[in-house]
Amino acid sequence: MRATFVRELEEYFNTMLGYVFVSAFLFLAGVFFSVNNINALDAQFNTTLNDCIYVFLITSPLLTMKLLSEEKKTKRDQLLMTVYTPLSSIMIGKFLAALAVFAVTLGCTLVYPVILCIYGSVSAPLIVNGYIGFFFLGMSFIAVGMFASSITESQLTSAICTYGILLLFLCMDLVISRIHIGAVASFLRWFSVFERFKQYQYGTFGIASVIYYLLFSLVFLCLSIAVMGYRRKGIRNLIFAGYMALITGCAVVCTLAAEKLESRLHLRWDLTDTQVYSIGEITKGVLEDLSKDITIYTLYQSGNEDRTVSEILRRYEEESSHIEVVNIDPIESPFFTQQYETDDGKIEDSSVIVTETNGEEFRVISARDLYEWQLDEEQLYATGMVAEQRITAALSSIEGGRQTRAYFVTGHGEMDVNEEYYLADTLESDGYRVDTYHLIYNETKLMPEDCLLFLSPLTDLTDEEYQVMQTFVESGGRAVYLINPLAGDLPNFNKLFARCGLKLEDDLVVEPDSENYLNSQIMIRPQMDTAHPVLASVTESGVGLVLPRCRGILYTEQEGVKTEPFLYSSDKSYGKVNPYTETLEKEEGDTDGPFILGASSVTEKAGARMILLGNSDFISTIDNAKFEGNIALFMDSVAWASEKPESVVIKPKSLVSAPLKIQSTATGYRLMFLVIVAMPAVLLIYGTFVWRRRLRQ
């Protein structure tokens, strides 16, 4: 085997064949790298690796077409039957020689990741994983090409057969996306060599795919050995077919066993920087406490599944025996979703339905709500993955047995929730049923378990609205008030707050000490009572808060009410009595701190619950809400007020990589010239020199 390997390898690189193959591959790969990465300033290398699949599909016959066809044409194959070396050793030597040339070619492409490292930030585990997957895929291509070479004496016919078999596997992928019979699509997908590569492309590594590629290559290698050996011994076609079926069956059984082992022992790893496909400790805690059997339905057309969401759901299923994931093809079962449709309208394709297996509780998550989006040049781009947040919150909500209604109150100049849609989305992702509510003009009756959200009201309650709120509070209602200094005097609101011993001050809190503010003296870093449940998520994550433009809150003890302040300004703070002041320096008439910035209150008799924060800007924009623990403060405030067991707050996982920093167009052109022209040309020139020198010898 070693002698065959060395002889074949020398034949590749003592002739032009090896150099032509490597140069052709590098030229085409260089074009894709230039377009996908250099021109687009994109540091994601796996896109280029994916395109290189088609490059190798085109060039692989150059490696394999003469491996055995040449032996037959020159009658050297007859010598293989007479030498003492086993035929299998000779065949393996030839196979390894072709594989070594392919490995050398991949080694040359390492220039691409080096360029990305110089001009940007790349993920080494992702690149290594991509190369591993591409190597195994290439190994499969070579095994197919070797088999094609074994059945013909013509190199041209061998190349055409190689293309035919590989294109058959490629067409299988195209057929999968158009078949709406789930069992057939799953069967074809399982056998597809290209489908297996996608897990490497997306950033996961599993043992089962490695076993699959090894056994796939072994099957075609065994078939090549059988063609070269058994046919010459006069073995009948029926016996040969039986041999093919036997080794294929063994490979299928071994691959299925590897998949079971991978699933049971969790031998599949998430190599992405942000752990997109992994589930965190919060989710694991929810799954551990799960007592109900849950079925998660995905509504994907067969062959068009969202691989990212499917991989995440796979982790849920592996983590808990109470979870079962089932895909329902909406074309194959068009009426399935009708049982889950509500007044919100028709359920869209690609949505996820989380439902209690033997109960009536269910939650519907639309495909759009599984991602975080950003509008750029009139196009929406997915910038973050929030599927874990949505699914875990739905599980927690179903386990709790009820869905709290959270109403954004309107009619007082409050924050426009339609513009700041992320607040409603975040609450919905945590299992709340969200809607807007006008205290007077509304047909829906308020229930004590409902939670009203007043987000930065600029005008006061009317007397009629005050009566509605008073009745709501006396019945045990819940509310969260976020009020900033620009709202001015709000006497009816203050009458509500006075029942709990609280009163809004008319001032703008200023922190003179830089340790207690960020960038500006009115962007307060508050002191926190870390034992308060409203600050549980903030405390556990070890982050702080930034509250832009705060107003103070006065507190006097009230009988029958348990009020607990949990956010404060520092002792050195002071309050500007004019919130529109042009100077933040302390002036005559300004009040001295410290100030209460946030407090909770519970009435002992009715059990009404209230959160009052002298700030609303901390969630007024999505950028403010994302800062440190701000969104967690909002979510935990609503959770505490509505007596939700716990708020599920999982940060979105970024899907965006930093762009390449190629400073000038000239630098980009030089890099393109290097990878498209210089590298292939140098190899061709060197190969020509070696070939001519060998001819002279």
Order of alpha helices (4+ residues) and beta strands (2+ residues): alpha-alpha-alpha-alpha-alpha-alpha-alpha-alpha-alpha-alpha-alpha-beta-alpha-alpha-beta-alpha-beta-alpha-beta-beta-beta-beta-beta-alpha-beta-alpha-beta-beta-alpha-beta-alpha-beta-beta-beta-beta-alpha-beta-beta-beta-beta-beta-beta-beta-alpha-alpha-beta-alpha-alpha
